[in-house]
């Protein structure tokens, strides 16, 4: 399914000429570490991506440093420094 989504992103980018927004809802929980890294490498800076997760520890430190991290606490959105 993810391979299809990635192909769809590339097609939209080629046809419209602007990269689409990619939303991934807790998808990393379903993947092993190797496949997580493959997915994140395929996305990199090519697409604006929003990834939801319940466990930040699932992300490699390389991806954590290049990401903007937001959390929701009691209905309030908080940015991490």
Phi, psi and omega in degrees: 000319180294323178297321177296317178298317179296320177296320178297319178299314180296320179295314179300317179300317180292317185287313184273329181089008177226138179290137179281167175274132180250126177248123178237111183266103177052033183288331183292336179294337182270354186245148173285169186302319180298313181289328174301311181296322177298317179296312181295325176292323180293328181277309183038231181262012183286330184228141172287124188231136173246121180242126175262148178202158174258350182225105178293337180296346179287345183267139173296145183300331177301319182282329180295320183287337181260012183243154170265124185251126178237142175235156175247119179236116179051044176081003180251134178274127182234134176268141176267141179290000000 
